[in-house]
Amino acid sequence: MTLPDRAGAATFRPVRGRVVSTVLGVAILVGSVGLAIALPERFGVMDRVTSVLIGAGVAAFMTRYATIHARPTAEGLWVRNLGPGELVPWEEITAVRFSEGMPWPRLDLADGMDIAVMAIQRSDGPGSVDEAQRLADLIGR
């Protein structure tokens, strides 16, 4: 069996999740700065700073969500969900599961564990099934 060129394959990225998280992050940051400016005088500097810091924290989380991706390399699939990224060697992946009702595919690993691939999201519509199939084709299973 001939495997596809994994290292040259396009990176998997969510569409709607990136747009929604970016818009929400900007809106919350702008809103928190606006709130800090509009607070009545009885609120002190720390109240204003706290408002901005909360908005910045939420915006930072939304930025992290907007940068979710899975990048095929020659060695394996680099999966970056909300936490730190992880390189999953191709040989360790035994199957891709993306049945109806699952928000994103899961990779079954040889050691019995599994890992979510949040870069492919069911909320992206029918294209998400095509992307999951592309991932399964890259794995060759």
C-alpha positions in Angstrom: 0.0 0.0 0.0 1.3 3.4 -1.0 0.9 6.2 1.6 0.2 9.8 0.6 2.9 12.5 1.0 2.1 13.3 4.7 4.6 16.1 5.1 3.2 18.0 2.1 -0.4 17.8 3.3 -2.3 20.9 4.2 -2.8 21.8 7.9 -6.2 21.1 9.5 -7.8 24.2 10.9 -11.4 24.9 12.1 -13.3 27.6 10.2 -16.2 28.7 12.4 -14.4 28.2 15.7 -11.6 30.5 14.6 -14.0 33.2 13.4 -16.2 33.0 16.5 -13.4 33.0 19.0 -11.6 35.9 17.3 -14.8 38.0 17.2 -15.6 37.2 20.8 -12.1 37.8 22.0 -12.0 41.3 20.4 -15.5 42.2 21.6 -14.8 41.2 25.2 -11.5 43.0 25.2 -13.0 46.2 23.8 -16.0 45.8 26.1 -13.8 45.5 29.2 -11.8 48.5 28.2 -15.0 50.4 27.6 -16.3 49.4 30.9 -13.1 50.5 32.7 -13.4 53.9 31.0 -17.1 54.3 31.7 -17.1 53.2 35.4 -18.4 55.9 37.8 -15.8 57.8 39.8 -16.5 55.9 43.0 -14.7 52.9 41.4 -10.9 53.1 41.8 -8.0 52.4 39.6 -7.8 48.8 40.7 -11.4 48.2 39.7 -10.6 49.6 36.2 -7.4 47.6 35.9 -9.2 44.4 37.0 -11.9 45.0 34.3 -9.2 45.3 31.6 -7.2 42.3 33.0 -10.3 40.0 32.9 -11.0 41.1 29.3 -7.4 40.5 28.4 -7.5 37.0 30.0 -10.6 36.0 28.1 -9.1 37.4 24.9 -5.9 35.4 25.5 -8.0 32.2 25.9 -10.0 33.0 22.7 -6.7 33.6 20.9 -5.5 30.1 22.0 -8.8 28.6 20.7 -8.4 30.5 17.4 -4.9 28.9 16.9 -6.0 25.2 17.2 -4.6 23.1 14.4 -3.3 19.7 13.3 -0.3 19.7 11.1 0.9 16.6 9.2 4.6 16.1 9.2 6.8 13.2 8.0 7.2 11.9 11.6 3.5 12.2 12.7 0.6 14.4 13.2 1.3 17.5 15.3 -1.9 18.2 17.2 -2.4 21.5 19.0 -5.6 21.7 20.9 -6.1 24.1 23.9 -3.2 22.7 25.8 0.4 22.3 24.6 0.9 20.6 21.3 1.8 17.0 20.9 3.4 15.0 18.1 1.5 11.7 17.5 3.7 9.3 15.4 1.9 7.9 12.4 2.7 4.3 13.6 0.9 4.9 16.9 -2.5 5.9 15.2 -4.7 2.9 14.7 -8.0 4.5 13.7 -9.9 7.8 13.3 -13.4 8.0 14.9 -15.8 10.7 13.9 -19.3 9.3 14.3 -22.5 11.3 14.3 -22.8 13.5 17.4 -19.0 13.8 18.0 -17.9 17.4 18.0 -14.5 16.5 16.6 -12.6 13.3 15.6 -10.6 11.2 18.0 -7.5 9.3 17.1 -7.3 5.8 18.6 -3.7 5.1 19.6 -1.8 1.8 19.8 -1.5 2.0 23.6 -5.3 2.1 24.1 -5.5 5.8 24.6 -7.1 8.3 22.3 -6.6 12.0 21.5 -9.1 14.6 20.2 -8.3 16.5 17.0 -10.1 19.8 17.7 -8.9 21.2 14.4 -11.7 19.4 12.6 -15.0 20.5 14.1 -18.5 19.2 13.3 -19.8 22.8 13.5 -18.0 23.5 10.2 -20.7 21.4 8.5 -20.4 18.7 5.8 -16.8 19.8 5.1 -15.8 18.5 8.5 -16.6 14.9 7.4 -14.4 15.4 4.3 -11.6 16.7 6.5 -11.9 13.7 8.8 -11.7 11.4 5.7 -8.7 13.3 4.5 -7.1 12.7 7.9 -8.0 9.0 7.8 -6.5 8.8 4.3 -3.2 10.3 5.6 -3.1 7.7 8.3 -3.7 5.0 5.7 -6.2 3.0 7.8 
